Amino acid sequence: EDKVVQSPLSLVVHEGDTVTLNCSYEVTNFRSLLWYKQEKKAPTFLFMLTSSGIEKKSGRLSSILDKKELFSILNITATQTGDSAVYLCAVEPNTGNQFYFGTGTSLTVIP
Amino acid sequence: DTAVSQTPKYLVTQMGNDKSIKCEQNLGHDTMYWYKQDSKKFLKIMFSYNNKELIINETVPNRFSPKSPDKAHLNLHINSLELGDSAVYFCASSPRASGRSTDTQYFGPGTRLTVL
Protein backbone atom coordinates (compact mmCIF):
# COMPACT_ATOMS: atom_id res chain seq x y z
CA GLU A 1 0.00 0.00 0.00
CA ASP A 2 1.34 3.39 -0.96
CA LYS A 3 1.99 5.67 2.00
CA VAL A 4 3.97 8.60 3.32
CA VAL A 5 5.20 8.82 6.90
CA GLN A 6 6.62 11.93 8.48
CA SER A 7 8.62 12.20 11.66
CA PRO A 8 8.67 13.53 14.21
CA LEU A 9 4.99 14.32 14.57
CA SER A 10 5.82 17.45 16.52
CA LEU A 11 8.90 19.33 17.52
CA VAL A 12 9.61 22.26 19.83
CA VAL A 13 12.92 24.11 19.46
CA HIS A 14 14.47 27.41 20.43
CA GLU A 15 15.21 30.18 18.00
CA GLY A 16 18.55 29.63 16.35
CA ASP A 17 18.39 25.85 16.48
CA THR A 18 18.69 23.70 13.38
CA VAL A 19 15.98 21.14 12.71
CA THR A 20 15.69 18.17 10.41
CA LEU A 21 12.29 16.88 9.36
CA ASN A 22 11.91 13.45 7.85
CA CYS A 23 9.63 12.02 5.22
CA SER A 24 9.74 8.37 4.22
CA TYR A 25 7.57 6.89 1.55
CA GLU A 26 6.46 3.74 -0.13
CA VAL A 27 4.95 4.39 -3.51
CA THR A 28 4.79 2.52 -6.73
CA ASN A 29 6.56 4.24 -9.61
CA PHE A 30 7.73 7.39 -7.90
CA ARG A 31 7.57 10.66 -9.81
CA SER A 32 8.18 13.47 -7.34
CA LEU A 33 8.18 14.48 -3.68
CA LEU A 34 6.89 17.84 -2.54
CA TRP A 35 7.35 19.81 0.68
CA TYR A 36 4.82 22.35 1.89
CA LYS A 37 4.73 24.73 4.83
CA GLN A 38 1.30 25.10 6.32
CA GLU A 39 0.36 27.93 8.60
CA LYS A 40 -3.18 29.12 9.08
CA LYS A 41 -4.33 29.00 5.52
CA ALA A 42 -3.25 27.14 2.41
CA PRO A 43 0.01 25.23 2.49
CA THR A 44 2.86 27.11 0.88
CA PHE A 45 4.89 25.21 -1.68
CA LEU A 46 8.55 24.86 -0.69
CA PHE A 47 10.30 22.30 -2.87
CA MET A 48 9.73 19.64 -5.46
CA LEU A 49 12.32 16.87 -5.62
CA THR A 50 12.63 14.35 -8.40
CA SER A 51 16.28 13.29 -8.40
CA SER A 52 18.34 11.67 -5.69
CA GLY A 53 21.20 13.50 -4.07
CA ILE A 54 20.51 16.94 -5.47
CA GLU A 55 19.96 19.43 -2.69
CA LYS A 56 17.40 22.14 -3.19
CA LYS A 57 17.93 25.28 -1.19
CA SER A 58 15.92 28.37 -0.42
CA GLY A 59 17.35 30.66 2.21
CA ARG A 60 17.61 28.79 5.47
CA LEU A 61 15.63 25.84 4.12
CA SER A 62 17.06 22.96 2.18
CA SER A 63 15.88 19.55 1.17
CA ILE A 64 17.30 16.42 -0.36
CA LEU A 65 15.87 13.18 -1.67
CA ASP A 66 17.19 9.64 -1.41
CA LYS A 67 15.35 7.46 -3.90
CA LYS A 68 17.27 4.37 -2.89
CA GLU A 69 16.32 4.57 0.78
CA LEU A 70 12.97 6.18 -0.04
CA PHE A 71 13.11 9.25 2.11
CA SER A 72 13.59 12.98 2.06
CA ILE A 73 14.71 15.44 4.70
CA LEU A 74 13.89 19.08 5.14
CA ASN A 75 16.47 21.11 7.02
CA ILE A 76 15.87 24.47 8.58
CA THR A 77 18.89 26.29 9.97
CA ALA A 78 18.90 29.21 12.41
CA THR A 79 15.20 28.74 13.07
CA GLN A 80 12.97 31.73 13.70
CA THR A 81 9.56 32.00 15.33
CA GLY A 82 8.11 32.54 11.86
CA ASP A 83 9.15 29.02 10.95
CA SER A 84 6.50 27.68 13.32
CA ALA A 85 4.09 25.72 11.15
CA VAL A 86 3.11 22.26 10.05
CA TYR A 87 5.41 20.93 7.35
CA LEU A 88 3.76 18.55 4.91
CA CYS A 89 5.38 16.05 2.62
CA ALA A 90 3.55 14.66 -0.42
CA VAL A 91 4.56 12.07 -2.96
CA GLU A 92 3.33 11.84 -6.52
CA PRO A 93 3.50 8.53 -8.37
CA ASN A 94 4.03 8.24 -12.09
CA THR A 95 0.38 7.69 -12.74
CA GLY A 96 -0.02 11.40 -12.04
CA ASN A 97 -3.49 10.85 -10.75
CA GLN A 98 -2.92 10.79 -7.03
CA PHE A 99 -0.84 12.34 -4.34
CA TYR A 100 -0.06 10.81 -0.99
CA PHE A 101 0.30 13.27 1.84
CA GLY A 102 1.94 12.64 5.18
CA THR A 103 0.21 13.92 8.28
CA GLY A 104 2.85 16.55 8.76
CA THR A 105 5.38 17.61 11.36
CA SER A 106 4.24 20.39 13.65
CA LEU A 107 7.20 22.66 14.37
CA THR A 108 7.10 25.22 17.15
CA VAL A 109 9.98 27.66 17.50
CA ILE A 110 10.09 29.48 20.82
CA PRO A 111 12.03 32.70 21.38
CA ASP B 1 -9.77 2.83 5.95
CA THR B 2 -9.04 5.90 3.86
CA ALA B 3 -9.37 9.02 6.02
CA VAL B 4 -10.18 11.48 3.22
CA SER B 5 -11.42 10.10 -0.06
CA GLN B 6 -12.23 11.78 -3.34
CA THR B 7 -14.06 10.61 -6.42
CA PRO B 8 -13.34 10.44 -9.22
CA LYS B 9 -9.56 10.12 -9.25
CA TYR B 10 -9.38 11.64 -12.67
CA LEU B 11 -11.88 13.41 -14.85
CA VAL B 12 -11.63 14.30 -18.51
CA THR B 13 -14.39 16.44 -19.94
CA GLN B 14 -15.26 18.96 -22.63
CA MET B 15 -15.35 22.73 -22.20
CA GLY B 16 -18.74 23.99 -21.18
CA ASN B 17 -19.77 20.86 -19.29
CA ASP B 18 -20.83 20.76 -15.65
CA LYS B 19 -19.10 18.31 -13.33
CA SER B 20 -18.86 17.42 -9.66
CA ILE B 21 -16.09 16.06 -7.49
CA LYS B 22 -17.02 14.33 -4.28
CA CYS B 23 -15.14 14.31 -1.00
CA GLU B 24 -15.75 12.33 2.15
CA GLN B 25 -13.87 12.19 5.44
CA ASN B 26 -14.39 9.60 8.15
CA LEU B 27 -12.32 11.37 10.80
CA GLY B 28 -15.11 13.25 12.48
CA HIS B 29 -13.42 16.55 11.64
CA ASP B 30 -15.28 19.82 11.81
CA THR B 31 -13.75 21.56 8.82
CA MET B 32 -13.26 20.55 5.21
CA TYR B 33 -11.44 22.34 2.41
CA TRP B 34 -11.03 22.40 -1.33
CA TYR B 35 -7.71 23.34 -2.92
CA LYS B 36 -6.57 23.76 -6.50
CA GLN B 37 -3.00 22.80 -7.34
CA ASP B 38 -1.61 24.69 -10.29
CA SER B 39 1.02 23.55 -12.76
CA LYS B 40 3.76 24.93 -10.49
CA LYS B 41 2.52 22.79 -7.59
CA PHE B 42 1.21 25.76 -5.62
CA LEU B 43 -1.85 24.95 -3.57
CA LYS B 44 -4.54 27.61 -3.66
CA ILE B 45 -7.37 27.37 -1.19
CA MET B 46 -10.80 27.63 -2.74
CA PHE B 47 -13.26 26.96 0.06
CA SER B 48 -13.50 25.73 3.58
CA TYR B 49 -16.61 24.60 5.41
CA ASN B 50 -17.05 24.44 9.16
CA ASN B 51 -20.22 22.71 10.29
CA LYS B 52 -21.89 23.48 6.97
CA GLU B 53 -20.95 27.14 7.01
CA LEU B 54 -18.70 28.56 4.34
CA ILE B 55 -15.89 30.36 6.09
CA ILE B 56 -13.38 30.97 3.31
CA ASN B 57 -13.90 31.77 -0.35
CA GLU B 58 -10.73 33.02 -1.96
CA THR B 59 -11.89 34.93 -5.03
CA VAL B 60 -13.05 31.79 -6.74
CA PRO B 61 -15.32 32.22 -9.79
CA ASN B 62 -18.94 31.60 -9.00
CA ARG B 63 -18.90 28.73 -11.49
CA PHE B 64 -17.46 26.80 -8.57
CA SER B 65 -19.87 25.92 -5.80
CA PRO B 66 -19.19 23.77 -2.76
CA LYS B 67 -21.99 21.67 -1.43
CA SER B 68 -21.93 20.04 1.99
CA PRO B 69 -24.82 17.66 2.61
CA ASP B 70 -23.39 16.79 6.03
CA LYS B 71 -20.28 17.25 8.12
CA ALA B 72 -18.50 14.32 6.51
CA HIS B 73 -18.95 15.45 2.92
CA LEU B 74 -17.92 18.46 0.89
CA ASN B 75 -18.55 18.21 -2.82
CA LEU B 76 -17.29 20.61 -5.47
CA HIS B 77 -19.56 21.42 -8.36
CA ILE B 78 -18.18 23.23 -11.39
CA ASN B 79 -20.40 24.78 -14.03
CA SER B 80 -19.40 25.68 -17.58
CA LEU B 81 -15.93 24.22 -17.37
CA GLU B 82 -13.09 26.19 -18.96
CA LEU B 83 -9.67 25.13 -20.15
CA GLY B 84 -8.06 26.97 -17.24
CA ASP B 85 -9.91 24.78 -14.79
CA SER B 86 -7.61 21.90 -15.65
CA ALA B 87 -5.68 21.12 -12.48
CA VAL B 88 -5.50 18.74 -9.57
CA TYR B 89 -8.14 19.44 -6.93
CA PHE B 90 -7.52 18.38 -3.37
CA CYS B 91 -9.99 17.95 -0.58
CA ALA B 92 -8.76 18.15 3.01
CA SER B 93 -10.17 18.12 6.52
CA SER B 94 -9.01 19.31 9.92
CA PRO B 95 -10.33 18.87 13.43
CA ARG B 96 -11.09 22.52 14.12
CA ALA B 97 -11.98 25.66 12.25
CA SER B 98 -9.40 27.31 10.06
CA GLY B 99 -7.76 30.36 11.60
CA ARG B 100 -8.04 29.13 15.17
CA SER B 101 -5.32 26.55 15.12
CA THR B 102 -2.58 25.07 13.05
CA ASP B 103 -3.99 21.59 13.22
CA THR B 104 -2.76 19.34 10.50
CA GLN B 105 -5.00 19.06 7.51
CA TYR B 106 -5.53 15.60 6.18
CA PHE B 107 -5.48 15.62 2.42
CA GLY B 108 -7.32 13.44 -0.01
CA PRO B 109 -5.47 11.90 -2.95
CA GLY B 110 -6.59 14.53 -5.40
CA THR B 111 -8.72 14.57 -8.53
CA ARG B 112 -6.96 15.37 -11.76
CA LEU B 113 -9.35 17.37 -13.94
CA THR B 114 -8.58 17.80 -17.61
CA VAL B 115 -10.78 20.09 -19.67
CA LEU B 116 -10.52 19.64 -23.44
Interface residues (C-beta under 8 A of the other chain):
Chain A: L34 Y36 Q38 E39 K40 K41 A42 P43 T44 F45 M48 S84 A85 V86 L88 A90 G96 N97 Q98 F99 Y100 F101 T103 G104 S106
Chain B: K9 Y10 Y35 K40 K41 F42 L43 K44 I45 I56 V88 F90 S98 G99 T102 D103 T104 Q105 Y106 F107 P109 G110 R112
